[in-house]
Amino acid sequence: MDIFSHALYGKGLFGYKKYRWTSFLFGALPDLFSFGVYFIVQLFANIDGFRFGRPLNEEIPFWVFELYNISHSLITAFLVISIVYFINRRLAWPMLAWPAHIIVDIFTHSIEFFPTPIFWPLSTYRFDGIPWSNIYVFTTNVFLILLIFLYRRVNKPNP
């Protein structure tokens, strides 16, 4: 799934009260932690030759795959959220946008390009999902995001 959809799912599902924008950040966090770092490195390393678009797997450094494994593991996410829960319980709720991101990625990433390492480091299992670039998956995604925000708008709590 694209980073903006993840951020919107995070905000729509877990963005309440004091930490409403924190959920937006945690929805995007796994991709920011891996691809965001790679984007910044590429931006400064290839100022003249920077190009947008999907790179070939062979062009991507090994450390991006390692950061992806760390940030896209339910084990990592729930371990960090559990620690934060004991420090600041209110912050733990918007952090659930992180595992929500992973769950969406499980079904919207194929084995061919960054399959989601669900239980890393305990297991190397990866589910072969349907890529989010598939028109049916993409339109369903847009529809679900609109539905979530429409629901929140209609069911807005009274002050």
N, C-alpha and C positions, 0 to 999 in steps of 0.2 A: 504494500500500500504506500501511497505517497505521504510525505512528511506532514503536509498540510491537513490531510484527512485524519491522520493520527492525532494531531494537535486538536482538531475540532471534535473528534470522538472523546478525547480526554476532557476537554472543556464541557462538552454536552452531557457526558455521563457522570463526571466527578467534580465539576466546577461549582461548588457551593460556598456560600458565606465568605469568611475571611481569606481563604486560599483559592478563590475561584480561578485566578490566572495561573496558579501553580500547577493545576491539573493540565492546562494547555501546554506548559513546558514539559511535564512528565509524559504527556502523550507523545511528544516528539523526541524525548530524551534518547531512546535507544538508537535512533537514526542520527541524531546530533553527535552522539558519543563515537560512532563509527564513521559514517559518511560525512558528517559535518567536519570532523577533524581532517579527514582525507581531502575534502573540498578546500579547506583553508591551506593545507600544505601544498596542494596543487596550484592554488591561486598564486601563492608567493614563489613557488619553484618554477612555474612556467608562465611568467607574466606575458610574454609575447606569443606563446603557443597554447594558451589555455583554450579548451574547447568544452562545450556543454554536451550532454548526452551520456548514454550508457557506455562505460568503458568495457573493454574485453577483460575477462577474468585474469588473463595473463598480465595485463597492465597494472593490476591492483596489487599493492604491496601486501606481504603476509600479515603485517600488523593490523591492517584494516579488517581482515578476516578474524583475527584474534579479538579485536575490540567488538566486532559484531557478535562473536560467540558470547562474550561477557555480557553485553548489553541486551541481547535477545534471548536470554535464558530465564525461564520462570524461577529456577533455583536462585539465581543471582538477585532477581527482582524481589522475590519474597523474603530473602535473607536481609536485604537492605531495608525493606519496608518494615520487617519485624524489629530490627534494631531501632529504626526511627520511631516506631510505635511506642517503645519504652521511654524515649526521650521527649517526644511531642506527639501525642495521640491524634490531635487534630490534623497534623500534617500527613499522617499516614493515609487518610481517606483520599485526598487528591493524588497521592502517589500511586493509587491503584490504576491510574491511567497508564502506567508503565506496563503492568502485566496485560492490560487490555490491548495495548499496542502489540504485544507479543502474540496474543491469541488471534488477533486479526491477521498478523503476518503468517501464522501457521497455515492458514487456508488460502492466502493470497500471494505466496511465494512458491515458485516451482523449484525442483531439485537443481535445475540448470543455472540459476542465478540467485545466490544468497538464500538458500533454504534456511528456515528458522531452526536453530539448535535448542529446542525446547528444554531439554533437561541437562544441558551442558553445565558442569564438567562431568556429571555422573554417567551420561550417555551421549553417543554420537548420533542418535536417532533424529531424522529430519523427515517431516511429512511432505509429500509431493503435492502441493496445492495448485490452484489455477492462478496464473499471474494476474496481478491487478490491472495490467494493460489490456486484458480481455474486455471487450466492450460490455459484456453482460455483467461482469464483476464491477467494472468502473461505474456503470449506470446504477447498479444496485447500491454501491457505496454512496454515491451522491444522494440517492433517494433516502437511504437510512440516516445520513447526516441531517438532511432537511427535516425528516420525520422527528428525530431527536430534538432538534431546536424548536420545531413547531409544538411538540409536546411540552417542552419546558416553557414556552411562551404562553400557551393556553393554561397550563397548571402552575402559573407563577404564584408563589405564596403571597398572601396579603400582608402588608407591613403592620 
